[in-house]
């Protein structure tokens, strides 16, 4: 049986250990996948660093992961670690990664490790000598319920208060926030507010008014509205290459160029001037040598006119060797893929663009957006505010 797990069992017995309840923590949840949890966590980490010297991070349950020295680590954890170096073992920041067969094995009893104990033990390690901890969720509040580690359950286990991130709108965000709140409340978890993400800048004032009113009806404050910034959703040529399962045949040193638009090379070079706009990723069959030569000629003027993002050669076809030699002499990124033009274009247009390690420009932009548009001090105050009901219960127990 393949081993899906996650961190080595700790030497002590975690079920006998008391959870760290002293270090302030916030659980960043969302109404669905790709609503902006990681963006919020990345920006919040930097903002909190201006208020606390040592910030911790943990993503208890991860669904997308990379292999690091034989251990599967959530990719967002790797991003946080590379960006901020929180001085915490990767295994503690990413204790559970869900492989394709994880749910089946859990339901059939094939996973015997105590997952709740694992999460608590990992949190204690991630929170060690930290002044504040960010806990990043996975998907909506119910994700992970099938193996008893929904976001709501994890927040309860770690005694964390929650902020919910949702996409822009008026009715739908409030409806979805309420739906997610219901599960958190069922587990006795306090939701302290909401952040609305991906707001069209021209609609910020209007949406802020109505989101504030809508959230007030369910007793939640609006803690921030993050404007939609197109640069955050432009893929790099490297991300396109990975999505198309292609390979670089030239220009990989510029693989982080961002794709501003897609140009389909389906016409003769005489009618293809629109492909030469800076930031364009040209997608064309590999045997369209007239177009390729036109692009190479344009690239020679790029220093003054602006750079193309790159070229994707489709259908698994490469141009004549004489043209290939010219391609290799340039620094323009060229990617070869077996996917055809139509499917390649559709795939690129529908990509979900995640922040990658090394995306310094995006990370800097995210940090500024959170600092400028999220009420970080209010979040800290709400996290540190003592729940009077909890205090009353503590006094009764004493």
N, C-alpha and C positions, 0 to 999 in steps of 0.2 A: 504494500500500500504506500502510495506517495505521501510524503510528509508535507502538509500545508503550513506548518506552524513555524512560528511567528517569533517568539522569543524563547530562549532556553528557560526551562523551569527554574525559578529562583531557588537558591540554596535553602532559604528559610521557608517556613510554611505561610504563604500569603493569607490563608484563611484565618490565621491567628493574629495577623498584623492589623493595627488600627489605621484606617485611612487618614491621610493628611487632610485635616479640615481647616487648617490655619491659613494656608496660602490662598489668596484671592484667585478666582478662576472664572472664566466666561466660556460658555459653550456656544460656538457659532453654528447655527442650524440654517436650514433653507426650506423653501416650499417645494423644491424639486432639484434635480441635478442641474449643474451648470447655471445656477442663478447668481453665483458670486461668492460662495463661501470662501474659496481659496483667495480670491481677490481681497475680500474683507480681512481674512486672517493675515495675509502678507502685509497689507497696509496698516492694520491694527498693531501688528508686532512692532513696526517702526514707530508708530505714534506712542505706544506704551513705553518704549525705550526712552522717550523724552521725560517720562514721569517716574519710571522705576529702573534701577540699574540692571536687573537681571530678569529677563522674560523667558518663560518656558513654553513649550509647545508639545502637543500630542494629538495624533489622529488615531483614536483607538481602533477603528475599523476602516480598512482601506480596500477598495475594489480595483484600483488600477495601480500596478506596482512594477518595480524594476528589481532585477537580481543584483545584489551587491555582495560579493564574496560568498555566494551560495545562500544568502538569506534574502527573502522577498520583503522589500520595503516599499511602502506606499510612496508614489511619485511626488505627491505634495509635500510629504515629510522630507524627501530629498531636496526639494526646492527650498524649503524653509531652512534646512540645515546648511545648504550651500550659501544661502543669502545672509543668514544671521549668525551662524555658528553658535548655537545655544549651549554648547558644551554638555550635551546629553547623548548617551548612546542611541544610535538609530533604532535599535530594537525596542528601546523604551518609548520612543516617540511613535513607533508603528508596531504595536504589539500583535495585531491580528490583521492578516491579509486574506481576502476571500478569493480563493482560486475557483476555477469553473466547477470542480466537483465538491467544493466545500459543503454546500447545503445538503447534497445527497448524503454525504458521509456523516454529517451531523445528525440528520434525521434517522439514519440507520444505526446510530450509535458508534460510528467509526472514529469519532473525535471524542476522546475521553478526558482531555485536559479541561480544567475548570476555567471556562472563559471569563466569567465574572471576576474571579480571583486574579486572572492574568491582567485584566484591564486595570483593576485597582493597584496591583503591584507595579505595573508600568507607570501609572500616573504618579505614584509616590516617588519613583525614580526620576520622572520628568520634572517633578515639582521640587526636587531636592535643591536646597539653597537658592530657590527662585523667589522673586517678589510678586510675580503675577504669572498665571498660566493661561494660554489660549488652547482650548480644546476644539478641534475642528470635526464637525459631523460628516456624514455621508448621505447624500440624497435628502429626501423628505424625512419627517419625524419617524415614520414607520419602517424605513429601510433597515433590514437586519432583524425584524421581528421573528422571522422564520427560524433563526437560530438564537433567539432570546437575547439579542443585542441590538434592539432598535435604538435609534438616536435618543428617544425618550428614556429607555432603560439605562443607557450609558450615562446620560445626564443625571439620572437618579443615583446610579452607583457612585458617581464621582461628586455628588452633592453640589452640582454646578447650576448656576442660573443661566438663562438662555436668551440670546437675541436671534431673531428670525430674519433672514435675508430673502427678499422676494423681487421678482421683476416688476418693471414699471406698469402702471395702469391705474384704474380707479376701482372698479368692482372686483376684478379677478384677484389682485393681490390681497385685498382684505378677506375675500372668501377663502383663499388658500391659507392665509395666515391663521384664520380662525380654525380651519380644519386641522392644521398642524398643532395649534395651541391645545386643542381638545385632547390629543394624545399625551402631550407633556403634562397637562393638568391631571389626566387620569393617573399618571405616575407620581403626582405630587411635586412636579418640577415647576419652578417659577419662571415664567417668560417675562423679561423686564422691558422689552421693546422690540421694535422692528426697524429694518433698514430697507429702503426701496432702491434697487439697483437698475442700471441701464436706462436712465431717464433721458429722453430727448431734451437737450439743453433749452430749447424754446418753450418747453412745457413744464419746466421746473416749478415756476411760481404757482401755476394752476394746480398741478398734481400735488404739490406740498400742501396746499389749502385743503384739498379733498381727502388726501391720505391722512392728514392730521385729524380731520373730522371723523373719517371712517374708523381709524384705529381707536379714537377716544370712545367710540360706542362699545368697544370690547375691552376698554380699560388699559390700552397700551399706548405709550408715547412713541412718536416717530423720532428715532435716534439719528437719522441721516437719510439723505437722498443723494445718490451717486450719479452724476451725469454720464450718459453714454459717450464714450470716447472711441472713435473708430480705430485709433491706433492699437487699442487693446485687442481688437478682433481681427487684425490682419495677420494671417499666418506667415511664418518665415518660409523660405524656399526649402529649408531642411525639414520642416513639418510637412510640407507638401510631398517631398520625396518619401518620407516615411509613410504617409497616408496612401501613396500610390505604390508602395513597395518597390520603389525604383532605386537607382544608384546614380551617384554623381560621376559624370565622365569628364567634367572640367569645372573649375571655379568653386570647389568646395570650401575654399578659404573665405568665400563670401556667402556662405549658406544661411547667414542670419539676415540677409536682406528681406525686407517685408514686401508682401504682395499686396499692392494697392488695387489692382484690377486684373482680370483675366482677358487675354486676347487670343482668339481662336484663329489660327493660321489655316484658313480653308479657302483662300482665294489666291490669285496670282500676286506676285510682289508689286505689280503696278498699282494694285488697289488695297495695299496693306499698310498705308501710312499710319492708320489708327493704332497699329500694334506698337508703334515707336514712342508712345507716351511713357515718360519715366514712371517707374513703379509697376509697369506691366509685366505679368508672367505670360510669355507666349507659349501656347500649347499647339503643337503641330506634329503631323507624322514625320518620322525621321527621314523620309525620302523627299521632302519638300526642300531641296537644296537651294532653290532660288530665294525662298523666304529666309532660310538660315544664313545665306550670304548677305542678304539685306540687313538682318539683325546684327551680324558681325560688323558690317560696315558702320551701322549706327552706333555700336558699342565703342568704336574707335573715337567717336565724338562725345562720348558720355561725360567726360570731365567738364565740359561746358554746358551740355544740354540736359544732364541728369541721367541717372543709370536706370536701365531696365532691371526688373527684379531677377529675371532669368528666363530659361527656355526649358520646356518639357517636351522631349521627343517621344512620341507614342508608338503603339503597335509593335514594340520590340524591334523597331527598324532603326538602323544607324546610317548616316549619309556615307558617301564615298570616302575612302581613306584620305584623299587629298583635302576634303572639307574637314574631316576629323582632325587632321593635323593643324588646320587653322583654328579650330575650336580649342584644341589643347594649348595653343599659344596665348589664348586670351584668359582673362580672369572672370568672364561672365559665367555665372552658374548654369551648367547644362545638366539636366536629369534625363535619364532614359528609363522608360517604363513599358511593360507589356500591355498596359491598359490602352484602349482606343481613345480617340479624341473626345467623343461624346461622353463616355463614362468618366474619363479623367476630369473633364470640365465640371461635370455634375458633382463628382466627389469633392473637388476643391471648394466649390461654391457652398457645399453643405458641411464643411469641416467645423467641428467644435474646436476653437483655438484656445489651448491652455497656455498658461505662463510656464516657460521652460527655464531650466538652469542656464544662466548666462544671459537672460533677457534683461540686461541692466537698464535699457531704455524704458521697457514696460514696467519694470519693478519701481523705478524712480517715479514714473507717472502714477502708478497705483498708490504709492506712498503719499504723494501730493493730494490725490483725489480723496483719500480717507482723511488726511489731516484737515483738508479744507471743507469737507462736506459731511463728516460724521462727528457727533458730539461725544468725543472720547472721554472728556472729563465727566460727563453725565453717566456714561457707561460705568466708569470706575466708581462713581458715587453709588450707583444702583447696585453694583456688585458688592460693595462693602457695607451697604445698609443692612442692618440686622432685621430679619423677619420677626415681627413681634409675636407671631404665633409660635415660631420655633423657639424663641426665647422663653415664652410662657411654658411650653412643653418641657424645656430644659429645667426650669425652676421646679416644675412638678416632679420630675424624675429625681431631682436632688433632694 
